[in-house]
Amino acid sequence: MKKLNDYLYSGDTVLRILKRYADDLKQSAKETHNQIDLVHCNFLLQIAELWQHNDFLTSQSQRIREFYKFMANEYPFLAFTFKGRIKSLIRAEAKFNGYIVEYIYKYYIEQGNYPSLPELKNCLNCFRDLIAYRIVISLPKCHLKEGESCEDEEIKYLYDVANQLLGFLEERGFTAELSSLTGQKKSPLLKESVSPYYRDYIANSESSGYRSLHITFYDNISRSYVEVQLRTKEMDDFAEIGPANHLGYEKRQESERARRDAIPKGENIYFDDAYERGIILHQLELSKVDVNMFSAVNNSLINDGCGLYRGRLILPYEHLSRFQNDLVD
């Protein structure tokens, strides 16, 4: 079985590593008649194509930047950041294998047998966040009126931004996808016309405490899907460096062990391969990895200049509130 881990110690560039892994995986898939590995190979090539096609990324980020300029004019009192990235190779690989494990496990628990090959292949046609943008807002306390809650006011502005975003981007070549979050509560702060397109993890917060608004667009110009996340600074801190990050990791470890215990080893090769790839990837000691433009002291102190672990940055913009420049006598 071919594994990404085996390619991370050559000192090569991440694109060369990706190509070698994809090429070897394709050859192995042909020899073993493993159609899921062929789908896996095509997924890896899709990531490589995103990394190399700078023209469409430039076009896309410029159109996203138009909304940044709109916000700077519409909400001059807010501080906010726009960030864009292509999903990192390690996280993309983990997610692909995680989807296989999760889908087969859920199917087995519900049906008592395993999904057919067409069903499994169809479940892997679901990646919409290989390119993602995040808008994070913050309201300076000096702008609050007496009796107002900073959290409540920030959430109001966040929903207002969400209401503006959909139509703005659709005028610039994007088409919003209907939300895949079923049975969700609807916030009265989201307009009825845009609500069906948002996955609202604020009104429908997860057990970890994670909160955010997510929306997926299809970029008709670049012919690619993009996900946009909207958060307040407090929500972003909670997700990136707070309990949501840590709890998510612990819950994932527990659920992975439960899935392996539920499905006997050797009964389903697709589950076995995906499970093993995912486990060894989670156990990777980044300080020992040798990839050009990447170095790490440990699994926390990481300097990633190539998109191996943190993702390739494609859009960094920051807007300071006009109040941050005020001088108090």
Secondary structure, DSSP 8 states (H G I E B T S, - for coil): ---GGGGTTS---HHHHHHHHHHHHHHHHHHHT-HHHHHHHHHHHHHHHHHH-HHHHHHHHHHHHHHHHHHHHH-TT-EEEEEEEE--HHHHHHHHHHHHHHHHHHHHHHHSS---HHHHHHHTS----SEEEEEEEE--GGG--TT--HHHHHHHHHHHHHHHHHHHHHTTTEEE-----TT----TTS-TTTGGGEEETTTT--TT----EEEEEEETTTTEEEEEEEEEHHHHHHHHTSHHHHHHHHHHHHHHHHHHHHS-TTS-HHHHHHHHHHHHHHT--GGG--BTTEEESSSSSEEESSSSSS-EEEEEEEE--GGGG----
